[in-house]
């Protein structure tokens, strides 16, 4: 079967010449030697259905040729193709052997919970799966107090230099407790990392970044300070052992499960910039989803008494986001699970409470009728925000209690609720902060339970974790609003705040326990199909070299939303181009995604988004020596075959280039 596809570079045409099914590769790594290209696999006539098989795209006959370079038009394409199990062209995730060798040498595991509002670090000097996780509790600026987490906050001076971070903020603050003149406080910047390609975070509600600093720069500045403090603590705690093992440390950094590929790539870039890794090819950093880390922690502590085929719903309530994922137990020993529903979530973490409280507070302060820029108004605002963050938010029960905040002023403003130096907030005012946020979380929980029941899974626990998960009001509301048969199954660990960071370490000690994930979106590429009169839009009609018209922008889905994708097993996408002598061996291909349940037919539909442009560099190859020559009436051409192995298992995007059995390295990825 042959299928024309549209290449993103130069609006060129492409040719597919083999099957159109696409499977995950679980075979050994290819030989690093030049080999003849494989013959196309036999045609498969699978169709998309509820069992998540993939629908082939039929194609036209003929081989469009690549034009000479001076005509500035290229022809090529991609071929979804089954792995050649046991054959010379099979491949299992690039650098796998190197990574495994590094892992065998690495005994020091470090987990990093890089949170929107608070962050923490845990570690284990592990020689077996029973190693105990230790949390770093000594931080710069904290004095003699021990803290499992420190604020995810930075202070910059006028020259964009960091003058305060975490708990170490004394040099950034004036005696009044406010930032010194010219000092900018920056917080919630983690959410900026995933702005690209996401619509559920309102950029208006996010604090501005310092001039000249990107979100990656700011995150890297914070992670650099975190790394410095971590190194100092581990050096003091482990001594020479740390010095010996530092170059082999494996880091496990948590990210929200609902983050897209661009957000994860930005997080990795920030970690590299912060010095955790030597370069982008350093494989010692693994991103772990926060719900997965929570499941790892709770399974190890014995909180969950789960048996094979039992399901557990993780509700991870953090500062910026709330993530929900349901897992089904596949094995008890060793503990392994598979996602049984597509994960969900929203930006309804505890920072949403802060935004709601800020709106109520500003309305009360306006009733003071003070002039713009009033220091009194600023003092009242700062003290109330601090008290809400440190006391009210955690202790609220919706029990009719009034909340009095010492605002430190003698004047009384009864219309603003200020009397005898205290501003009072009613139970109803605080409830207004919580209700819309909690209601959204309850909706997410309800939808996940419905999805679990629809698959006839036995839900044994609803596990509430995360910093916001420690809110008693939120916890009780979840228990109250789940179906009656599940109310006794809503639980949370005693150490819910540390569950994520400890679970990240557990993930490093025991290897990954999630065997498969459910795709949250469709992944696809653009193709050219035979033009069908009355079906295809006229404006998408394009001529072809064989004289037959095609329809451009038709989509080819190779991972469907809801499809189970095995963890760590890449999806192989095979490409074929017919190349004129002297043509470049650099190619670009665009990967698209769609979040709709039913994917539109054309990639020009606004519901289909460009995810990443992949650049394949075959310049190490010799066109005349390494590829098959074709002499035709149109001229001399060469058949160029190559494969891209895409990791789309929900953890981290990766694209490895293989040509003629030789691993060429990672494709350059430019996220949109």
PLY file of the C-alpha trace (Angstrom):
ply
format ascii 1.0
element vertex 672
property float x
property float y
property float z
element edge 671
property int vertex1
property int vertex2
end_header
0.00 0.00 0.00
1.31 3.45 -0.86
0.27 6.64 0.81
1.14 10.20 -0.07
1.76 12.45 2.89
2.26 16.15 3.25
5.66 17.20 4.54
5.77 20.32 6.73
8.88 21.67 5.04
8.38 23.64 1.84
4.78 22.39 1.64
6.17 19.37 -0.19
4.58 16.06 -1.05
5.60 12.78 0.54
5.31 9.11 -0.29
4.54 6.18 1.97
5.33 2.73 0.69
4.35 -0.03 3.11
1.72 -0.83 5.73
-0.26 1.79 7.57
-0.60 0.12 10.94
1.66 1.26 13.71
2.76 -0.68 16.76
5.08 -0.31 19.70
8.56 -1.74 19.49
9.74 -4.06 22.21
12.63 -5.64 20.34
16.35 -5.33 21.01
18.36 -2.29 19.98
19.51 -2.23 16.35
23.06 -2.88 15.28
25.15 0.25 14.91
26.23 -0.69 11.42
25.07 0.23 7.97
22.62 -2.30 6.63
20.28 -2.60 3.71
16.87 -1.05 4.21
14.12 -3.50 5.09
11.47 -4.52 2.64
7.98 -3.16 3.38
5.88 -5.32 5.67
2.77 -6.99 4.35
-0.38 -4.95 4.19
-2.73 -4.99 7.19
-6.40 -4.15 6.92
-7.13 -3.23 10.54
-9.79 -0.66 11.28
-10.32 1.70 14.17
-12.85 0.49 16.68
-13.64 0.52 20.35
-10.81 -1.93 20.98
-8.36 0.79 19.98
-6.90 -0.75 16.84
-5.68 1.79 14.33
-7.38 2.57 11.05
-5.17 2.39 7.95
-5.18 5.17 5.40
-5.45 3.98 1.84
-3.18 5.66 -0.67
-2.80 6.22 -4.39
-0.52 4.19 -6.65
2.75 5.53 -7.97
5.93 7.03 -6.57
6.13 10.84 -6.69
9.76 11.75 -7.31
11.85 14.31 -5.49
12.59 17.28 -7.71
16.17 18.48 -8.24
17.37 20.96 -5.60
17.05 23.98 -7.88
13.29 23.37 -8.14
12.99 23.74 -4.33
10.46 20.96 -3.94
10.97 17.70 -2.08
8.96 14.55 -1.87
9.04 12.16 1.04
6.82 10.69 3.68
6.29 8.50 6.65
5.12 4.91 6.86
3.54 3.58 10.05
5.05 0.12 10.20
5.15 -2.89 12.47
8.41 -3.61 14.29
10.50 -6.37 12.76
10.57 -8.53 15.88
13.91 -10.25 16.13
15.10 -8.63 12.92
18.10 -6.44 12.27
15.96 -3.30 12.18
14.26 -3.65 15.55
14.92 -1.04 18.23
14.09 -0.36 21.85
14.45 3.22 23.09
17.75 4.91 22.26
20.67 4.83 24.62
18.93 2.07 26.59
22.11 0.14 27.26
24.00 3.27 28.25
21.22 4.31 30.62
21.08 0.86 32.19
24.84 0.88 32.70
24.55 4.24 34.41
21.71 2.96 36.61
23.71 -0.08 37.68
26.45 2.23 38.96
24.12 4.72 40.63
23.21 4.02 44.22
22.25 7.52 45.31
18.68 8.37 44.30
17.36 11.93 44.70
13.67 12.81 44.38
12.64 16.40 43.70
9.11 17.68 44.22
9.26 20.95 42.29
5.92 22.43 43.30
3.98 25.54 42.35
3.97 26.88 45.92
6.35 24.61 47.87
9.21 22.30 46.91
11.05 19.48 48.63
13.90 17.03 48.17
14.31 13.46 49.43
17.06 10.92 48.90
18.05 7.34 49.54
21.44 5.73 49.37
19.91 2.62 47.94
21.33 -0.83 47.50
17.98 -2.62 47.56
14.26 -1.94 47.33
13.90 -1.67 51.11
15.96 1.53 51.40
14.37 4.26 53.51
13.74 7.69 52.02
15.13 10.66 53.94
13.78 14.17 53.43
16.05 17.19 53.49
14.75 19.33 56.37
17.56 21.87 56.77
17.33 24.80 54.39
19.14 28.13 54.08
17.28 30.85 55.95
15.16 28.46 58.00
17.36 28.79 61.10
16.95 25.95 63.57
13.47 25.12 62.27
13.12 21.95 60.23
10.99 22.12 57.10
10.05 19.29 54.77
9.29 21.85 52.09
10.27 25.42 51.35
8.41 28.08 49.36
8.82 28.02 45.60
9.61 31.72 45.45
12.42 33.96 44.18
13.37 37.57 44.77
15.24 39.48 42.05
17.02 42.82 42.27
17.01 45.46 39.54
19.82 43.64 37.73
17.82 40.37 37.62
20.12 38.78 40.18
18.61 36.43 42.77
18.77 38.06 46.21
16.37 35.69 47.97
14.83 32.29 47.47
12.81 29.72 49.43
13.19 30.50 53.13
16.42 32.47 52.60
14.83 35.87 51.98
16.28 38.14 54.68
18.44 40.09 52.21
15.44 40.69 49.95
13.16 42.19 52.58
13.08 45.56 54.28
12.55 45.78 58.09
8.85 46.17 57.38
8.75 42.66 55.91
8.11 43.91 52.38
10.53 43.56 49.45
13.21 46.22 49.38
12.89 48.98 46.76
13.69 47.55 43.35
13.27 43.95 44.49
10.67 41.84 42.68
9.03 38.80 44.25
8.37 36.03 41.71
6.14 33.05 42.49
3.91 30.50 40.76
6.44 30.45 37.91
6.14 26.68 37.60
2.79 27.23 35.90
4.51 29.42 33.32
6.46 26.37 32.14
3.36 24.83 30.65
1.70 27.89 29.16
2.66 26.80 25.65
-0.08 24.70 24.10
-2.37 24.85 27.13
-5.55 26.84 27.52
-6.70 26.00 31.02
-4.35 28.44 32.80
-5.34 32.08 32.60
-2.13 34.06 31.97
-3.75 37.20 33.41
-3.76 35.56 36.84
-0.07 34.64 36.81
2.47 37.06 38.32
4.84 38.69 35.81
8.35 37.41 35.26
11.41 39.67 35.66
12.35 41.66 32.53
14.55 39.64 30.21
13.86 36.36 32.00
11.94 33.49 30.42
9.95 30.96 32.40
12.78 28.45 31.86
15.34 30.96 33.14
13.35 31.60 36.32
12.71 27.91 36.97
16.40 27.22 36.38
17.37 29.95 38.86
15.22 28.32 41.52
16.38 24.79 40.74
19.99 25.99 40.84
19.49 27.29 44.39
17.67 24.09 45.32
20.55 22.04 43.93
23.12 24.09 45.86
21.26 23.53 49.13
20.81 19.84 48.33
24.53 19.38 47.60
25.54 21.12 50.82
23.16 18.97 52.88
24.22 15.70 51.25
27.89 16.60 51.55
27.42 17.19 55.27
25.27 14.07 55.72
27.06 11.55 53.50
30.58 12.97 53.40
32.98 11.13 51.10
30.21 8.85 49.89
28.48 11.83 48.30
31.72 13.05 46.74
32.29 9.63 45.21
28.74 9.12 43.97
27.74 12.63 42.88
28.45 12.09 39.19
26.24 8.97 39.25
23.25 10.44 41.10
19.95 9.66 39.41
17.34 12.37 39.80
13.58 11.79 39.75
11.70 15.05 39.32
7.92 15.16 39.64
5.58 16.89 37.18
1.78 17.14 37.02
0.26 14.31 35.00
-1.79 16.74 32.92
1.24 18.64 31.68
1.78 18.51 27.95
4.98 17.57 26.16
6.11 21.20 25.88
5.81 21.69 29.64
7.82 18.55 30.33
10.49 19.56 27.82
10.69 23.01 29.44
11.10 21.40 32.87
13.97 19.25 31.61
15.59 22.28 29.97
15.40 24.17 33.27
17.01 21.24 35.11
19.85 21.13 32.59
20.35 24.89 32.88
20.40 24.54 36.68
23.28 22.08 36.47
21.55 18.83 37.44
22.71 17.30 34.15
25.86 17.72 32.11
24.00 18.18 28.83
20.84 17.13 27.01
22.24 13.64 26.39
22.75 13.00 30.11
20.16 10.36 31.04
20.34 10.69 34.82
17.10 12.69 35.12
13.70 11.00 34.91
10.40 12.85 35.06
7.79 11.12 37.24
4.14 12.11 37.28
2.96 13.23 40.70
0.08 10.70 40.97
2.48 7.88 40.08
4.87 9.01 42.81
1.98 9.11 45.30
0.90 5.59 44.35
4.47 4.34 44.79
4.75 5.89 48.25
1.40 4.61 49.52
1.90 1.10 48.17
5.24 0.87 49.94
3.89 2.16 53.26
1.05 -0.38 53.25
-1.73 2.21 53.28
-3.33 0.54 50.29
-4.36 -3.09 50.68
-4.78 -3.83 47.00
-5.12 -7.10 45.16
-4.78 -7.96 41.49
-7.44 -6.20 39.37
-8.31 -3.75 42.18
-8.43 -0.10 41.17
-7.23 2.95 43.07
-8.00 6.56 42.18
-5.20 9.02 42.96
-6.40 12.58 43.63
-3.26 14.72 43.79
-4.18 18.20 45.01
-1.20 20.52 44.71
-0.57 24.22 44.65
-1.18 24.85 40.96
-2.95 21.79 39.60
-5.11 18.87 40.64
-4.32 15.56 38.89
-6.47 12.44 38.88
-5.39 9.05 37.57
-6.92 5.63 38.18
-4.64 2.62 38.30
-5.47 -1.09 38.15
-3.19 -3.50 39.99
-1.55 -6.01 37.66
0.84 -7.67 40.11
1.22 -7.53 43.88
4.85 -8.68 44.08
6.52 -6.78 42.58
3.86 -4.09 42.70
2.88 -3.05 39.17
-0.11 -1.12 37.91
-1.61 0.08 34.65
-3.69 3.15 34.02
-7.30 2.08 33.62
-8.74 5.49 32.68
-7.35 8.53 30.93
-5.98 10.95 33.50
-7.70 14.26 34.08
-7.10 17.46 35.97
-7.35 21.22 36.03
-5.70 24.34 37.41
-7.77 24.16 40.59
-4.96 23.83 43.11
-4.54 25.89 46.25
-3.28 28.94 44.34
-6.84 29.29 43.03
-7.90 29.81 46.65
-5.31 32.57 46.96
-6.64 34.29 43.86
-10.20 34.13 45.16
-9.17 35.40 48.59
-7.18 38.21 46.98
-10.29 39.38 45.12
-12.36 39.41 48.32
-9.58 41.17 50.22
-9.15 43.86 47.58
-12.88 44.56 47.67
-12.73 45.01 51.46
-9.66 47.26 51.23
-11.40 49.48 48.68
-14.01 50.16 51.35
-11.25 51.78 53.43
-11.24 54.57 50.79
-7.51 55.16 51.06
-5.52 56.93 48.33
-3.79 54.91 45.63
-0.42 53.61 46.75
-1.31 53.83 50.42
1.24 52.02 52.62
-1.54 51.24 55.09
-3.52 49.45 52.40
-0.39 47.58 51.32
0.33 46.52 54.89
-3.22 45.25 55.39
-3.10 43.34 52.13
0.26 41.69 52.87
-0.66 40.63 56.41
-4.00 39.16 55.34
-2.48 37.24 52.43
0.20 35.81 54.72
-2.33 34.76 57.36
-4.58 33.16 54.75
-1.65 31.17 53.36
-0.26 30.06 56.72
-3.39 29.60 58.83
-6.84 30.14 57.38
-6.44 27.98 54.28
-5.30 24.94 56.26
-7.70 25.30 59.20
-10.95 26.20 57.41
-13.78 23.76 58.24
-16.93 25.64 57.15
-18.18 25.51 60.74
-19.31 29.12 61.07
-16.02 30.37 62.49
-14.95 33.97 61.95
-11.32 34.72 61.16
-9.57 37.75 62.67
-6.26 38.89 61.18
-3.92 41.25 63.03
-3.28 43.94 60.41
-1.18 46.14 62.71
-3.03 49.45 62.38
-4.72 51.57 65.03
-7.31 53.26 62.82
-10.66 51.54 62.54
-12.51 50.91 59.30
-15.70 49.08 60.34
-17.06 49.19 56.79
-14.00 47.14 55.74
-14.28 44.81 58.73
-11.33 46.38 60.60
-11.83 47.00 64.31
-9.30 47.14 67.16
-6.46 46.39 64.76
-8.01 43.24 63.30
-9.65 42.62 59.93
-12.40 40.03 60.27
-13.47 37.57 57.60
-16.73 35.70 57.94
-17.16 31.98 57.34
-19.17 32.85 54.23
-16.34 34.96 52.78
-13.81 32.16 53.20
-16.32 29.66 51.84
-16.53 31.79 48.69
-12.80 31.16 48.20
-13.19 27.40 48.52
-16.52 26.58 46.88
-15.74 27.06 43.17
-12.37 25.32 43.52
-13.67 22.38 45.56
-16.70 21.99 43.29
-14.40 21.63 40.29
-12.37 18.98 42.12
-15.55 17.10 43.06
-16.60 17.14 39.41
-13.26 15.65 38.37
-13.54 12.94 41.04
-17.10 12.11 40.03
-16.16 11.78 36.35
-13.25 9.49 37.14
-15.41 7.21 39.29
-17.97 7.02 36.48
-15.19 6.05 34.03
-13.87 3.38 36.42
-17.34 1.90 36.89
-17.94 1.92 33.14
-14.98 -0.46 32.80
-16.30 -2.73 35.58
-13.22 -2.12 37.71
-13.35 -2.69 41.48
-12.50 0.67 43.05
-10.90 -0.02 46.43
-9.49 3.36 47.41
-9.72 7.06 46.60
-6.31 8.33 47.71
-6.05 12.08 48.42
-2.49 13.45 48.45
-0.59 16.69 47.95
-0.28 19.88 49.95
-3.83 21.00 49.20
-4.94 17.45 49.95
-4.10 18.08 53.61
-7.03 20.53 53.79
-9.59 18.96 56.11
-12.45 20.77 54.40
-11.47 19.46 50.96
-10.95 15.94 52.29
-14.35 15.85 54.00
-16.08 17.26 50.92
-14.62 14.49 48.77
-15.79 11.86 51.26
-19.25 13.43 51.40
-19.79 13.62 47.64
-18.50 10.28 46.37
-21.12 7.53 46.03
-22.04 6.05 49.45
-20.29 2.74 48.81
-16.96 4.56 48.37
-17.12 7.01 51.28
-15.22 4.73 53.65
-12.61 4.16 50.95
-11.50 7.80 50.73
-8.13 7.90 52.51
-4.99 9.99 52.72
-1.55 9.20 54.09
-0.53 10.71 57.40
2.36 12.39 55.61
0.40 13.55 52.57
2.64 16.59 52.05
5.75 14.40 51.69
4.06 11.58 49.76
5.05 12.96 46.35
8.74 13.55 47.02
9.17 10.25 48.88
7.35 8.46 46.09
9.74 9.98 43.56
12.63 8.33 45.41
10.71 5.05 45.58
10.27 5.23 41.81
14.02 5.41 41.45
14.70 2.53 43.82
12.12 0.06 42.55
12.11 1.03 38.88
8.92 2.18 37.23
5.81 0.26 38.22
3.31 1.69 35.70
3.30 -0.80 32.85
0.96 1.08 30.51
-0.83 4.39 30.24
-3.98 5.60 28.55
-3.35 8.19 25.84
-4.99 11.48 26.74
-5.05 12.76 23.17
-4.78 11.66 19.56
-1.33 11.88 17.91
-1.24 12.24 14.15
0.49 13.54 11.04
-0.75 15.19 7.85
-1.13 13.05 4.71
-2.12 13.41 1.07
-5.03 11.24 -0.06
-6.67 10.65 -3.47
-9.09 13.52 -3.96
-12.74 12.42 -3.68
-15.21 14.60 -5.52
-18.02 15.77 -3.26
-16.21 14.70 -0.11
-12.94 16.57 0.13
-12.94 20.39 0.27
-12.08 21.93 -3.08
-9.55 24.30 -1.51
-7.50 21.31 -0.36
-7.12 19.88 -3.91
-3.50 19.71 -5.12
-1.99 18.19 -8.28
0.45 15.26 -8.16
3.29 14.11 -10.40
1.30 11.08 -11.52
-1.45 13.34 -12.86
-3.96 12.50 -10.14
-5.27 15.12 -7.74
-4.77 14.72 -4.01
-6.36 16.15 -0.89
-3.83 17.72 1.45
-4.14 18.09 5.24
-5.90 14.73 5.71
-4.86 13.32 9.05
-3.25 9.98 9.83
-3.75 8.95 13.47
-1.06 6.68 14.87
-1.96 6.89 18.58
-5.62 7.25 19.45
-7.05 8.96 22.49
-7.93 6.26 25.01
-5.47 3.77 23.53
-3.24 1.87 25.96
0.43 2.63 25.38
3.05 0.45 27.03
5.49 2.34 29.20
8.94 2.71 27.69
8.08 1.05 24.39
8.38 3.55 21.55
6.04 3.83 18.62
7.89 3.28 15.35
7.08 5.61 12.46
8.84 4.70 9.20
9.61 7.29 6.54
10.40 6.89 2.86
11.60 9.55 0.45
12.79 9.44 -3.15
15.69 11.83 -3.39
17.42 13.43 -6.37
21.23 13.49 -6.52
22.64 16.35 -4.48
19.52 16.78 -2.35
19.77 17.46 1.37
19.49 14.67 3.91
17.84 16.88 6.52
14.08 16.49 6.91
11.38 18.11 9.02
8.09 16.51 10.04
5.32 17.95 12.21
3.57 15.92 14.90
0.01 17.01 15.67
-2.34 16.27 18.57
-6.04 16.55 19.22
-7.80 16.49 22.59
-11.28 15.85 21.17
-12.85 12.41 21.58
-13.45 12.30 17.82
-10.55 13.72 15.86
-11.46 16.00 12.92
-10.55 14.79 9.44
-8.18 17.59 8.47
-5.13 18.95 10.27
-6.17 22.50 9.39
-9.07 22.16 11.83
-8.38 24.51 14.79
-9.06 21.65 17.21
-5.91 19.95 15.92
-2.75 21.54 17.30
0.86 21.35 16.19
2.84 19.72 18.99
6.41 19.54 17.77
8.53 19.80 14.64
11.04 16.97 14.39
14.26 17.43 12.43
15.90 14.25 11.17
19.59 14.65 10.36
20.89 11.95 8.00
23.89 14.00 6.88
26.29 11.33 8.18
25.00 9.09 5.41
26.30 9.15 1.84
23.39 9.44 -0.57
25.10 7.65 -3.48
26.77 4.90 -1.43
24.22 4.13 1.28
20.89 4.22 -0.55
19.33 2.32 -3.43
19.64 4.02 -6.81
16.66 4.25 -9.18
16.98 5.13 -12.87
13.63 6.26 -14.30
12.44 8.27 -17.31
12.20 11.25 -14.97
15.86 10.92 -13.96
18.03 9.27 -11.33
16.77 9.09 -7.77
17.63 7.36 -4.50
15.34 5.60 -2.06
15.88 6.99 1.46
14.37 5.00 4.32
14.55 5.99 7.98
12.56 5.48 11.16
11.65 7.68 14.09
10.88 5.96 17.39
8.49 8.13 19.39
8.04 7.70 23.13
4.47 8.82 23.82
3.72 6.92 27.02
2.67 9.96 29.04
5.96 10.44 30.89
8.27 12.33 28.57
8.42 12.86 24.82
11.40 11.36 23.03
12.22 10.89 19.35
15.12 8.68 18.24
16.32 8.50 14.65
17.37 5.17 13.11
18.56 4.67 9.55
19.51 1.29 8.08
19.80 -0.20 11.54
22.14 2.52 12.77
21.07 4.72 15.68
21.63 8.28 14.47
20.73 9.96 17.77
17.79 12.00 18.91
15.75 14.05 16.51
15.87 17.74 17.16
12.48 18.69 18.64
11.02 22.18 18.42
7.85 22.39 20.50
5.07 24.76 19.54
0 1
1 2
2 3
3 4
4 5
5 6
6 7
7 8
8 9
9 10
10 11
11 12
12 13
13 14
14 15
15 16
16 17
17 18
18 19
19 20
20 21
21 22
22 23
23 24
24 25
25 26
26 27
27 28
28 29
29 30
30 31
31 32
32 33
33 34
34 35
35 36
36 37
37 38
38 39
39 40
40 41
41 42
42 43
43 44
44 45
45 46
46 47
47 48
48 49
49 50
50 51
51 52
52 53
53 54
54 55
55 56
56 57
57 58
58 59
59 60
60 61
61 62
62 63
63 64
64 65
65 66
66 67
67 68
68 69
69 70
70 71
71 72
72 73
73 74
74 75
75 76
76 77
77 78
78 79
79 80
80 81
81 82
82 83
83 84
84 85
85 86
86 87
87 88
88 89
89 90
90 91
91 92
92 93
93 94
94 95
95 96
96 97
97 98
98 99
99 100
100 101
101 102
102 103
103 104
104 105
105 106
106 107
107 108
108 109
109 110
110 111
111 112
112 113
113 114
114 115
115 116
116 117
117 118
118 119
119 120
120 121
121 122
122 123
123 124
124 125
125 126
126 127
127 128
128 129
129 130
130 131
131 132
132 133
133 134
134 135
135 136
136 137
137 138
138 139
139 140
140 141
141 142
142 143
143 144
144 145
145 146
146 147
147 148
148 149
149 150
150 151
151 152
152 153
153 154
154 155
155 156
156 157
157 158
158 159
159 160
160 161
161 162
162 163
163 164
164 165
165 166
166 167
167 168
168 169
169 170
170 171
171 172
172 173
173 174
174 175
175 176
176 177
177 178
178 179
179 180
180 181
181 182
182 183
183 184
184 185
185 186
186 187
187 188
188 189
189 190
190 191
191 192
192 193
193 194
194 195
195 196
196 197
197 198
198 199
199 200
200 201
201 202
202 203
203 204
204 205
205 206
206 207
207 208
208 209
209 210
210 211
211 212
212 213
213 214
214 215
215 216
216 217
217 218
218 219
219 220
220 221
221 222
222 223
223 224
224 225
225 226
226 227
227 228
228 229
229 230
230 231
231 232
232 233
233 234
234 235
235 236
236 237
237 238
238 239
239 240
240 241
241 242
242 243
243 244
244 245
245 246
246 247
247 248
248 249
249 250
250 251
251 252
252 253
253 254
254 255
255 256
256 257
257 258
258 259
259 260
260 261
261 262
262 263
263 264
264 265
265 266
266 267
267 268
268 269
269 270
270 271
271 272
272 273
273 274
274 275
275 276
276 277
277 278
278 279
279 280
280 281
281 282
282 283
283 284
284 285
285 286
286 287
287 288
288 289
289 290
290 291
291 292
292 293
293 294
294 295
295 296
296 297
297 298
298 299
299 300
300 301
301 302
302 303
303 304
304 305
305 306
306 307
307 308
308 309
309 310
310 311
311 312
312 313
313 314
314 315
315 316
316 317
317 318
318 319
319 320
320 321
321 322
322 323
323 324
324 325
325 326
326 327
327 328
328 329
329 330
330 331
331 332
332 333
333 334
334 335
335 336
336 337
337 338
338 339
339 340
340 341
341 342
342 343
343 344
344 345
345 346
346 347
347 348
348 349
349 350
350 351
351 352
352 353
353 354
354 355
355 356
356 357
357 358
358 359
359 360
360 361
361 362
362 363
363 364
364 365
365 366
366 367
367 368
368 369
369 370
370 371
371 372
372 373
373 374
374 375
375 376
376 377
377 378
378 379
379 380
380 381
381 382
382 383
383 384
384 385
385 386
386 387
387 388
388 389
389 390
390 391
391 392
392 393
393 394
394 395
395 396
396 397
397 398
398 399
399 400
400 401
401 402
402 403
403 404
404 405
405 406
406 407
407 408
408 409
409 410
410 411
411 412
412 413
413 414
414 415
415 416
416 417
417 418
418 419
419 420
420 421
421 422
422 423
423 424
424 425
425 426
426 427
427 428
428 429
429 430
430 431
431 432
432 433
433 434
434 435
435 436
436 437
437 438
438 439
439 440
440 441
441 442
442 443
443 444
444 445
445 446
446 447
447 448
448 449
449 450
450 451
451 452
452 453
453 454
454 455
455 456
456 457
457 458
458 459
459 460
460 461
461 462
462 463
463 464
464 465
465 466
466 467
467 468
468 469
469 470
470 471
471 472
472 473
473 474
474 475
475 476
476 477
477 478
478 479
479 480
480 481
481 482
482 483
483 484
484 485
485 486
486 487
487 488
488 489
489 490
490 491
491 492
492 493
493 494
494 495
495 496
496 497
497 498
498 499
499 500
500 501
501 502
502 503
503 504
504 505
505 506
506 507
507 508
508 509
509 510
510 511
511 512
512 513
513 514
514 515
515 516
516 517
517 518
518 519
519 520
520 521
521 522
522 523
523 524
524 525
525 526
526 527
527 528
528 529
529 530
530 531
531 532
532 533
533 534
534 535
535 536
536 537
537 538
538 539
539 540
540 541
541 542
542 543
543 544
544 545
545 546
546 547
547 548
548 549
549 550
550 551
551 552
552 553
553 554
554 555
555 556
556 557
557 558
558 559
559 560
560 561
561 562
562 563
563 564
564 565
565 566
566 567
567 568
568 569
569 570
570 571
571 572
572 573
573 574
574 575
575 576
576 577
577 578
578 579
579 580
580 581
581 582
582 583
583 584
584 585
585 586
586 587
587 588
588 589
589 590
590 591
591 592
592 593
593 594
594 595
595 596
596 597
597 598
598 599
599 600
600 601
601 602
602 603
603 604
604 605
605 606
606 607
607 608
608 609
609 610
610 611
611 612
612 613
613 614
614 615
615 616
616 617
617 618
618 619
619 620
620 621
621 622
622 623
623 624
624 625
625 626
626 627
627 628
628 629
629 630
630 631
631 632
632 633
633 634
634 635
635 636
636 637
637 638
638 639
639 640
640 641
641 642
642 643
643 644
644 645
645 646
646 647
647 648
648 649
649 650
650 651
651 652
652 653
653 654
654 655
655 656
656 657
657 658
658 659
659 660
660 661
661 662
662 663
663 664
664 665
665 666
666 667
667 668
668 669
669 670
670 671
